[in-house]
Amino acid sequence: MLKRILAVYLFCLLSFLVQAQPPQGRRFDPARFQAEMEQFITTEAGLTPYEAEKFFPVYGELQRKQRALFDQMRRYHHVDPNDERACGEAIRMMDSCDLQMKKLQQSYHAKFLKILPASKVFKVIRAEEKFHRKMFKRIARH
């Protein structure tokens, strides 16, 4: 179980490192990434301009809070695997962050449902996943 958890978090860390070191002179541009993601989600979910205007500020709040949790989890990637106490604490803290992440998603999904019909919220969730897979493949190719 511990190996599986560590493998998932190492994969996340690797993806952040790959993102932080752009291929041959191309720098990661967070604003461009955000704009591309919003455009992709808008298109995939079929959001109207009015819906997008109401939705994306709330979506941005969720992303900022998720990023803070990811930053917390990243702190535990450098735990000495020979230190039983530190490993136990890291596992408990990462589990806590995972639970907080799910609760955060659940509360924001409820907020999204006040802005958009359920079918569009579902499409947004799927579009976000699809966009991240697409970007990861793009990074992996370079």
Solvent accessible surface area in square Angstrom, and as a share of the most:
residue,aa,sasa,rsa
1,M,172,0.77
2,L,67,0.33
3,K,172,0.73
4,R,178,0.65
5,I,24,0.12
6,L,60,0.30
7,A,58,0.45
8,V,79,0.45
9,Y,14,0.05
10,L,96,0.48
11,F,112,0.47
12,C,39,0.23
13,L,30,0.15
14,L,99,0.49
15,S,28,0.18
16,F,66,0.27
17,L,91,0.45
18,V,52,0.30
19,Q,42,0.19
20,A,72,0.56
21,Q,137,0.61
22,P,34,0.21
23,P,40,0.25
24,Q,180,0.80
25,G,76,0.73
26,R,121,0.44
27,R,197,0.72
28,F,82,0.34
29,D,65,0.33
30,P,89,0.56
31,A,74,0.58
32,R,132,0.48
33,F,39,0.16
34,Q,48,0.21
35,A,61,0.48
36,E,48,0.21
37,M,0,0.00
38,E,54,0.24
39,Q,114,0.51
40,F,33,0.14
41,I,0,0.00
42,T,29,0.17
43,T,94,0.55
44,E,73,0.33
45,A,2,0.02
46,G,45,0.43
47,L,13,0.06
48,T,62,0.36
49,P,116,0.73
50,Y,146,0.56
51,E,28,0.12
52,A,16,0.13
53,E,118,0.53
54,K,92,0.39
55,F,0,0.00
56,F,22,0.09
57,P,80,0.50
58,V,29,0.17
59,Y,2,0.01
60,G,11,0.10
61,E,66,0.29
62,L,8,0.04
63,Q,22,0.10
64,R,139,0.51
65,K,96,0.41
66,Q,24,0.11
67,R,123,0.45
68,A,58,0.45
69,L,16,0.08
70,F,72,0.30
71,D,58,0.30
72,Q,61,0.27
73,M,8,0.04
74,R,72,0.26
75,R,162,0.59
76,Y,49,0.19
77,H,27,0.12
78,H,149,0.67
79,V,38,0.22
80,D,76,0.39
81,P,98,0.62
82,N,132,0.68
83,D,60,0.31
84,E,141,0.63
85,R,206,0.75
86,A,34,0.26
87,C,17,0.10
88,G,18,0.18
89,E,76,0.34
90,A,5,0.04
91,I,46,0.24
92,R,141,0.52
93,M,64,0.28
94,M,1,0.00
95,D,60,0.31
96,S,41,0.26
97,C,2,0.01
98,D,60,0.31
99,L,113,0.56
100,Q,81,0.36
101,M,19,0.08
102,K,133,0.56
103,K,136,0.58
104,L,28,0.14
105,Q,43,0.19
106,Q,134,0.60
107,S,52,0.33
108,Y,4,0.01
109,H,54,0.24
110,A,51,0.40
111,K,85,0.36
112,F,3,0.01
113,L,91,0.45
114,K,175,0.74
115,I,56,0.28
116,L,5,0.02
117,P,71,0.45
118,A,68,0.52
119,S,68,0.44
120,K,40,0.17
121,V,6,0.04
122,F,115,0.48
123,K,97,0.41
124,V,2,0.01
125,I,49,0.25
126,R,146,0.53
127,A,3,0.02
128,E,39,0.18
129,E,91,0.41
130,K,93,0.39
131,F,3,0.01
132,H,77,0.34
133,R,137,0.50
134,K,92,0.39
135,M,18,0.08
136,F,76,0.32
137,K,131,0.56
138,R,62,0.22
139,I,48,0.24
140,A,73,0.56
141,R,181,0.66
142,H,108,0.48
